[in-house]
């Protein structure tokens, strides 16, 4: 279920090798987390840092008085903070259902299915989640396999995936009966999603749905290992908080990774990204 997605993602990350990485000075005008350590949100585990670091030696700062090759900003907090950075290209990036303002930004990376020539790149949030999943399965005990020429195999593999995901591994490796799993799972932290909440109540009235998040929790605690939890159920309610064309987050990826069938609501065009 997840392996074809992983293979396609790995193919998309392949870059030609280079011996020289020129410097790239990146400013962060408005980034999460919104505190004095904003730059920690743009470190090695973030997909844009991972991609750019294949080609450049990256330096980060948050000082409008210092030179920068590009400056990144997002709609959290005060988006216009980016205007204090002069004589540099302004790049919008969002993980939320937000439309870029091209009067404020020179370039944008987001969810929307826009065609704005070289000024816009569609890269939904689920792409970043695929990056993290690829990192996690660089492990000798993982049921999913990375291609040998993948950038992710350059690091030494770990050896504890199965220990942390015993049920997930058993299901993916056909060592347990998937039909003997629980009915459906639900993990959410944002209560302000009326369509999602209403669907949960309707389905739960037919057959109990196990809630492992802070919303509609049935366990008495919040699950810490989401993927292992999801793998113990046949279905997963993976509704987005809001609806928008192209707005597809990590939720459906978590379901596929956990070898459970996603019951999805969100982007009306989700079938363009994932074969139903």
C-alpha positions in Angstrom: 0.0 0.0 0.0 2.8 2.5 0.9 5.7 1.0 -1.0 4.7 2.4 -4.4 4.3 5.9 -2.8 7.7 5.6 -1.3 9.3 4.5 -4.6 7.7 7.4 -6.5 8.8 9.9 -3.8 12.4 8.6 -3.9 12.5 9.0 -7.7 11.4 12.6 -7.3 14.2 13.4 -5.0 17.0 12.2 -7.2 19.5 14.8 -8.2 22.7 14.7 -10.2 25.8 14.6 -8.1 27.9 17.7 -7.7 31.4 18.3 -6.3 30.8 22.0 -5.5 28.1 23.5 -3.4 28.0 27.3 -3.6 26.8 29.2 -0.6 23.1 30.1 -0.2 22.3 32.7 2.3 18.6 32.2 3.5 16.7 34.7 5.6 13.7 33.6 7.6 11.3 36.6 8.0 8.3 34.8 9.4 8.7 31.2 10.2 7.4 28.7 12.7 7.8 28.3 15.6 7.2 32.0 16.1 9.8 32.7 18.7 13.5 33.7 18.9 14.5 30.3 17.5 12.5 30.4 14.3 15.4 28.9 12.4 15.0 25.6 14.1 11.9 25.0 11.9 14.1 25.2 8.8 16.8 22.7 9.9 17.9 19.4 8.4 14.6 17.6 9.0 12.6 20.0 6.9 12.0 19.1 3.3 13.1 22.4 1.8 16.4 22.3 3.7 16.9 18.7 2.6 16.4 19.6 -1.1 18.4 22.8 -1.1 21.3 21.3 0.8 21.9 18.8 -2.0 23.0 21.8 -4.1 24.1 24.5 -1.7 25.9 25.2 1.5 23.1 26.8 3.5 23.4 29.7 6.0 20.3 30.8 7.9 19.6 34.1 9.7 16.7 36.4 10.7 18.3 39.8 10.4 16.8 42.3 7.9 20.1 44.2 7.9 22.1 41.3 6.7 22.3 40.3 3.0 20.3 37.3 1.8 20.0 35.5 -1.5 16.4 34.6 -0.7 14.0 35.2 2.2 11.3 32.7 3.2 8.0 33.7 4.9 4.6 32.1 5.6 1.1 33.3 6.6 1.6 32.6 10.3 1.9 35.7 12.5 2.7 38.9 10.6 3.3 37.9 6.9 4.3 41.5 6.0 7.3 41.1 8.2 9.0 40.0 5.0 8.9 43.5 3.6 11.6 44.6 5.9 14.0 42.5 3.9 15.2 44.6 0.9 16.9 43.7 -2.4 16.2 40.0 -2.2 13.7 37.5 -3.6 10.7 36.8 -1.3 9.4 33.2 -1.2 6.1 32.2 0.3 5.7 28.7 1.8 2.7 27.3 3.7 1.6 24.2 5.3 -1.9 25.6 5.8 -4.9 26.1 3.4 -3.6 29.6 2.4 -3.4 31.2 -1.0 -0.1 33.1 -1.8 -0.2 36.8 -2.3 1.9 37.5 -5.4 1.9 41.2 -4.7 3.8 40.5 -1.5 5.9 37.5 -2.7 8.1 37.0 -5.8 7.7 33.2 -5.6 5.4 30.8 -3.8 5.3 27.1 -2.7 2.0 25.7 -1.6 -1.0 23.5 -2.1 -3.0 25.3 -4.8 -3.3 23.9 -8.3 -2.0 27.1 -9.9 -0.1 27.7 -13.1 2.0 30.8 -12.6 5.0 29.8 -14.7 8.2 29.7 -12.7 6.8 31.8 -9.9 4.8 29.0 -8.3 5.6 25.4 -7.3 3.0 23.1 -6.0 4.4 21.0 -3.1 1.7 19.9 -0.6 2.5 19.3 3.0 2.2 15.5 2.4 5.5 15.8 0.4 7.3 16.8 3.6 5.6 13.8 5.4 7.0 11.5 2.8 10.4 12.9 3.5 10.1 12.0 7.2 8.7 8.5 6.3 11.7 7.9 4.0 14.1 8.8 6.8 12.3 6.5 9.3 12.5 3.4 7.1 16.2 3.7 6.6 16.2 0.9 9.1 17.2 -2.8 8.8 14.0 -3.9 10.4 11.5 -1.7 8.5 8.9 -3.4 6.2 9.4 -0.8 3.5 12.6 -0.6 1.5 14.5 2.3 0.1 16.1 2.1 -3.4 19.8 1.5 -3.2 20.7 4.8 -5.0 18.5 6.9 -2.7 19.9 9.9 -0.9 18.4 8.4 2.3 20.7 5.4 2.2 23.8 7.6 2.5 23.3 7.6 6.2 23.9 4.5 8.3 20.6 2.6 8.9 19.0 2.2 12.3 17.8 -1.1 13.8 14.7 -0.3 15.9 11.7 0.2 13.5 10.2 -3.2 14.2 10.7 -2.8 17.9 8.7 0.5 17.8 6.1 -0.7 15.2 5.5 -4.5 15.9 1.9 -4.5 14.7 2.6 -2.4 11.6 5.4 -4.7 10.6 3.3 -7.8 11.1 0.5 -6.4 8.9 2.7 -5.2 6.1 4.7 -8.5 6.1 1.5 -10.6 6.1 2.4 -12.1 9.4 -1.0 -11.2 10.9 -4.6 -11.2 9.6 -5.6 -7.7 8.6 -9.3 -8.6 8.8 -8.9 -9.3 12.5 -8.0 -5.7 13.3 -10.3 -3.2 15.0 -12.9 -1.3 12.9 -11.7 2.2 12.5 -9.3 4.8 14.1 -9.5 8.5 14.5 -6.7 10.9 15.6 -7.3 14.6 15.7 -6.2 17.6 17.8 -8.2 20.4 16.3 -11.9 20.4 17.5 -12.8 23.1 15.0 -13.7 20.8 12.1 -17.5 20.4 12.0 -17.7 18.1 9.0 -15.1 15.8 10.4 -16.8 15.8 13.8 -20.2 15.1 12.3 -18.9 12.2 10.3 -17.2 10.7 13.3 -20.5 10.8 15.3 -22.4 9.3 12.4 -20.0 6.4 11.9 -19.5 5.9 15.6 -23.2 5.4 16.0 -23.0 2.4 13.6 -19.9 0.9 14.9 -17.5 2.2 17.6 -14.5 4.3 16.2 -11.5 4.4 18.4 -10.2 7.9 19.1 -6.5 8.3 20.0 -6.2 12.1 19.8 -7.4 14.9 22.0 -10.7 15.1 20.0 -13.2 12.4 20.5 -10.7 10.4 22.6 -11.9 6.9 23.7 -8.7 5.6 25.2 -8.3 7.9 28.1 -4.9 9.1 26.8 -3.3 10.5 23.6 -1.4 7.9 21.5 2.3 8.7 21.1 3.0 6.4 18.2 0.3 7.3 15.7 1.4 4.9 12.9 1.5 1.9 15.2 -1.9 2.9 16.5 -3.5 3.3 13.1 -2.1 -0.1 11.9 -4.3 -1.8 14.5 -7.5 -0.9 12.6 -8.9 -1.6 9.2 -9.9 2.0 8.4 -8.7 5.5 9.4 -10.8 8.6 9.4 -8.3 11.1 7.8 -10.3 14.2 7.3 -8.6 17.6 6.6 -9.5 20.5 8.9 -10.7 22.5 5.9 -11.5 21.8 2.2 -9.7 23.3 -0.8 -8.6 22.0 -4.2 -5.1 20.6 -3.9 -5.1 21.0 -0.1 -3.8 17.5 0.9 -1.8 17.2 4.2 0.0 14.4 5.9 -3.1 12.7 7.1 -3.7 10.4 4.1 0.0 9.5 4.1 -0.1 8.4 7.7 -3.0 6.0 6.8 -1.2 4.5 3.8 2.0 4.2 5.8 0.1 2.4 8.5 -1.4 -0.1 6.1 -4.9 1.0 6.9 -7.6 2.1 4.4 -8.1 5.9 4.5 -11.6 7.3 4.8 -10.7 10.7 3.4 -12.4 14.1 3.1 -10.7 17.3 2.0 -9.4 18.2 -1.5 -12.0 17.4 -4.1 -9.1 16.6 -6.5 -7.2 14.2 -4.2 -7.4 11.5 -6.8 -4.9 13.5 -8.9 -2.3 12.8 -6.2 -3.4 9.4 -5.0 -4.8 6.6 -7.1 -8.1 5.6 -5.5 
